[in-house]
Amino acid sequence: MEAAITILALLFVAFVALGVYLTVKAVGAAKRGVDRTITQARRTVEDTTLRAKSFGQTGVAGELAQLRLSLRTSMRATQDALHAGVAEDPSLAESVDLFRRLSAHGLELDEELKRLEREPDRATVSGLLPQLRERTQRITHSADSLRWAARDRARQFADDDLDALNAQIDIEAGALRHWTVEERPGDASGEATSRGRRPATDTGTDWPAPPAGAGNSSTADESWGGPAREGAPQAITAPDPQLGTRYPWQKSARPETTN
């Protein structure tokens, strides 16, 4: 009885601990989601404000807003491209590490530009603009280089995969269209051999056999244009040499001449 109570108590404690763990995880995920949403909303508002300042204000304030807007746009686009590409291409992990180091310089510059927006001494800020512009261009150029290199790499892989796929499809399409059976050399040689094995007396033409009982008749021989067989009965009246059938090997009779 005591063992059963102990087991039940342990199960209760385990379920309570599991419930607490799941609750903490759910609260943490919800908090991170809320923080992410707040950060995105704050970023959107700030970008909209910078865009409005860059187009609506002139002078030092407008120049600083334009530098911040170009810096943030380039860094965010590069971050999204690298994070999307590293999931499919692990070799971009080194590029992501380099971007993290570059992001540190970008965040430092963004904070400096943000402080200078509230600086009342506009003359000093105007003197710092060339240096700030050069730093912004260097950072954005490096970020753009990483982003376009990652995109070119992904596009090259896609092109290679597409070329290989097109080659396989062409081969399959050719195989599907190959419905005619070509004559094999072995079949032709076998047919020629079978033809060469025919008897020498075979003339290549099958004539119908003569009817039964016509073997002793001269009609059977004369029906194919040949002379009557020897031993066949001759007619009583001799054939007229002028009306008889002539053959190519018979010579025509020469006319008698009188001297």
C-alpha positions as CSV (number, residue, x, y, z in Angstrom):
1,M,0.0,0.0,0.0
2,E,2.8,2.4,0.9
3,A,4.6,1.5,-2.4
4,A,1.5,2.3,-4.4
5,I,1.1,5.7,-2.6
6,T,4.8,6.4,-3.3
7,I,4.4,5.6,-7.0
8,L,1.3,7.8,-7.3
9,A,3.1,10.6,-5.5
10,L,6.1,10.4,-7.8
11,L,3.8,10.3,-10.9
12,F,2.0,13.4,-9.6
13,V,5.2,15.2,-9.0
14,A,6.4,14.2,-12.5
15,F,3.2,15.5,-14.1
16,V,3.4,18.7,-12.2
17,A,7.0,19.2,-13.2
18,L,6.2,18.5,-16.8
19,G,3.3,20.9,-16.8
20,V,5.5,23.6,-15.3
21,Y,8.2,23.0,-17.9
22,L,5.7,23.2,-20.8
23,T,4.1,26.3,-19.3
24,V,7.5,28.0,-19.1
25,K,8.4,27.0,-22.6
26,A,5.0,28.3,-23.9
27,V,5.4,31.6,-22.0
28,G,8.9,32.0,-23.3
29,A,7.9,31.4,-26.9
30,A,5.0,33.8,-26.5
31,K,7.3,36.4,-25.0
32,R,9.8,36.0,-27.9
33,G,7.0,36.3,-30.4
34,V,5.7,39.5,-28.7
35,D,9.2,40.9,-28.6
36,R,9.8,40.1,-32.2
37,T,6.5,41.7,-33.2
38,I,7.3,44.8,-31.1
39,T,10.8,45.0,-32.6
40,Q,9.5,44.7,-36.2
41,A,6.8,47.3,-35.5
42,R,9.4,49.7,-34.0
43,R,11.7,49.1,-36.9
44,T,8.9,49.8,-39.4
45,V,8.0,53.0,-37.6
46,E,11.6,54.1,-37.5
47,D,12.2,53.3,-41.1
48,T,9.1,55.2,-42.1
49,T,10.3,58.2,-40.0
50,L,13.7,58.1,-41.6
51,R,12.2,57.9,-45.1
52,A,10.0,60.9,-44.3
53,K,13.0,62.9,-42.9
54,S,15.2,62.0,-45.9
55,F,12.6,63.3,-48.4
56,G,11.0,66.1,-46.2
57,Q,14.1,67.7,-44.6
58,T,17.1,69.3,-46.2
59,G,20.5,70.0,-44.8
60,V,22.3,68.0,-42.1
61,A,19.2,66.3,-40.7
62,G,18.1,65.0,-44.1
63,E,21.6,63.8,-44.9
64,L,21.9,61.9,-41.6
65,A,18.4,60.3,-42.1
66,Q,19.4,59.3,-45.6
67,L,22.6,57.7,-44.4
68,R,20.8,55.8,-41.7
69,L,18.1,54.6,-44.1
70,S,20.6,53.3,-46.6
71,L,22.7,51.6,-43.9
72,R,19.7,49.9,-42.3
73,T,18.2,48.8,-45.6
74,S,21.4,47.2,-46.9
75,M,22.2,45.4,-43.6
76,R,18.7,44.0,-43.3
77,A,18.6,42.8,-46.9
78,T,21.9,41.1,-46.4
79,Q,20.9,39.5,-43.1
80,D,17.7,38.1,-44.7
81,A,19.5,36.7,-47.7
82,L,22.3,35.0,-45.7
83,H,19.9,33.5,-43.1
84,A,17.7,32.2,-46.0
85,G,20.7,30.7,-47.9
86,V,22.5,29.1,-45.0
87,A,19.5,26.8,-44.4
88,E,20.1,25.3,-47.9
89,D,23.8,25.8,-48.3
90,P,25.9,25.2,-45.1
91,S,29.0,26.6,-46.7
92,L,27.5,30.1,-46.1
93,A,28.2,29.7,-42.4
94,E,31.5,31.6,-42.7
95,S,29.7,34.4,-44.6
96,V,27.2,34.6,-41.7
97,D,30.1,35.0,-39.2
98,L,31.6,37.7,-41.3
99,F,28.3,39.5,-41.5
100,R,28.0,39.4,-37.7
101,R,31.3,41.1,-37.4
102,L,30.2,43.7,-40.0
103,S,26.9,44.1,-38.2
104,A,28.8,45.3,-35.1
105,H,30.3,48.1,-37.1
106,G,27.0,48.9,-38.7
107,L,25.2,49.1,-35.4
108,E,27.9,51.3,-34.0
109,L,27.6,53.6,-37.0
110,D,23.8,53.7,-36.7
111,E,23.9,54.6,-33.0
112,E,26.4,57.4,-33.8
113,L,24.2,58.8,-36.6
114,K,21.2,58.6,-34.3
115,R,23.0,60.6,-31.6
116,L,24.1,63.2,-34.2
117,E,20.5,63.7,-35.2
118,R,19.9,65.2,-31.7
119,E,23.1,67.2,-31.8
120,P,22.4,70.9,-31.6
121,D,25.7,72.0,-33.1
122,R,24.9,71.6,-36.8
123,A,28.3,73.0,-37.9
124,T,30.2,70.3,-36.2
125,V,27.9,67.6,-37.5
126,S,28.3,69.1,-41.0
127,G,32.0,68.7,-40.7
128,L,31.7,65.1,-39.8
129,L,29.4,64.2,-42.7
130,P,32.1,63.3,-45.3
131,Q,33.7,60.9,-42.8
132,L,30.3,59.4,-41.9
133,R,29.3,59.1,-45.5
134,E,32.6,57.2,-46.3
135,R,32.0,54.8,-43.4
136,T,28.5,54.2,-44.5
137,Q,29.5,53.5,-48.1
138,R,32.2,51.0,-46.9
139,I,29.9,49.1,-44.7
140,T,27.0,49.0,-47.2
141,H,29.5,48.0,-50.0
142,S,30.7,45.0,-47.9
143,A,27.1,44.0,-47.1
144,D,26.1,44.3,-50.7
145,S,29.0,42.2,-51.8
146,L,28.1,39.4,-49.4
147,R,24.5,39.5,-50.4
148,W,25.1,39.4,-54.1
149,A,27.7,36.7,-53.8
150,A,25.3,34.5,-51.9
151,R,22.6,35.1,-54.5
152,D,24.9,34.4,-57.4
153,R,26.0,31.2,-55.7
154,A,22.4,30.1,-55.2
155,R,21.5,31.0,-58.8
156,Q,24.5,29.1,-60.1
157,F,23.5,26.0,-58.2
158,A,20.0,26.4,-59.6
159,D,21.3,26.7,-63.1
160,D,23.4,23.6,-62.8
161,D,20.5,21.6,-61.4
162,L,18.3,22.9,-64.2
163,D,20.9,21.9,-66.9
164,A,21.2,18.4,-65.5
165,L,17.4,18.1,-65.3
166,N,17.0,19.3,-68.9
167,A,19.6,16.7,-70.1
168,Q,17.8,13.9,-68.3
169,I,14.4,15.0,-69.7
170,D,15.9,15.1,-73.3
171,I,17.2,11.6,-72.9
172,E,13.8,10.4,-71.5
173,A,11.9,12.2,-74.3
174,G,14.2,10.6,-76.9
175,A,13.6,7.2,-75.4
176,L,9.8,7.7,-75.4
177,R,9.9,8.7,-79.1
178,H,12.0,5.6,-80.1
179,W,9.0,3.4,-81.0
180,T,10.5,2.1,-84.3
181,V,12.5,-1.1,-84.2
182,E,15.7,-0.8,-86.2
183,E,16.8,-3.8,-88.4
184,R,19.6,-5.6,-86.6
185,P,22.7,-6.6,-88.6
186,G,22.5,-10.1,-87.3
187,D,19.0,-10.5,-88.7
188,A,20.1,-9.4,-92.2
189,S,23.0,-11.7,-92.2
190,G,20.8,-14.6,-91.0
191,E,18.3,-13.9,-93.7
192,A,21.1,-13.8,-96.3
193,T,22.5,-17.1,-95.0
194,S,19.1,-18.7,-95.1
195,R,18.6,-17.5,-98.7
196,G,22.1,-18.9,-99.6
197,R,21.1,-22.3,-98.3
198,R,18.3,-22.8,-100.8
199,P,18.7,-25.6,-103.4
200,A,20.4,-24.8,-106.6
201,T,17.4,-25.9,-108.7
202,D,15.2,-23.3,-107.1
203,T,14.5,-20.6,-109.7
204,G,12.8,-18.3,-107.2
205,T,9.3,-18.7,-108.7
206,D,6.7,-21.3,-107.7
207,W,4.7,-22.4,-110.7
208,P,1.5,-24.4,-110.3
209,A,1.8,-28.1,-110.8
210,P,0.3,-29.6,-113.9
211,P,-3.1,-31.3,-113.5
212,A,-3.3,-35.0,-112.9
213,G,-3.4,-37.1,-116.0
214,A,-1.7,-34.4,-118.2
215,G,1.8,-35.9,-117.8
216,N,1.6,-37.7,-121.3
217,S,0.0,-34.8,-123.1
218,S,2.0,-32.4,-125.3
219,T,-0.4,-29.6,-124.2
220,A,1.4,-29.4,-120.8
221,D,4.7,-28.8,-122.5
222,E,3.4,-26.4,-125.2
223,S,1.4,-24.3,-122.7
224,W,4.7,-22.7,-121.4
225,G,6.0,-22.1,-124.9
226,G,8.4,-25.1,-125.0
227,P,8.7,-27.8,-127.6
228,A,6.9,-31.1,-127.3
229,R,8.8,-33.9,-125.5
230,E,10.5,-36.6,-127.5
231,G,8.3,-39.6,-127.6
232,A,5.1,-37.6,-127.7
233,P,2.7,-38.7,-130.6
234,Q,3.1,-36.5,-133.7
235,A,0.3,-35.3,-135.8
236,I,-0.4,-37.1,-139.1
237,T,-0.2,-33.8,-141.1
238,A,3.2,-32.3,-141.1
239,P,3.3,-28.8,-139.7
240,D,3.7,-25.9,-142.1
241,P,7.1,-24.4,-141.7
242,Q,5.8,-21.0,-142.5
243,L,2.9,-21.2,-140.0
244,G,4.7,-23.1,-137.3
245,T,6.1,-21.6,-134.2
246,R,9.5,-20.2,-134.6
247,Y,12.2,-20.1,-131.9
248,P,15.1,-17.7,-131.5
249,W,17.7,-20.5,-132.3
250,Q,16.1,-21.4,-135.6
251,K,17.6,-19.9,-138.8
252,S,15.4,-18.5,-141.5
253,A,15.5,-20.4,-144.8
254,R,17.4,-18.7,-147.5
255,P,15.6,-18.0,-150.8
256,E,16.7,-20.0,-153.8
257,T,18.5,-18.0,-156.4
258,T,18.6,-18.8,-160.1
259,N,21.6,-18.3,-162.2
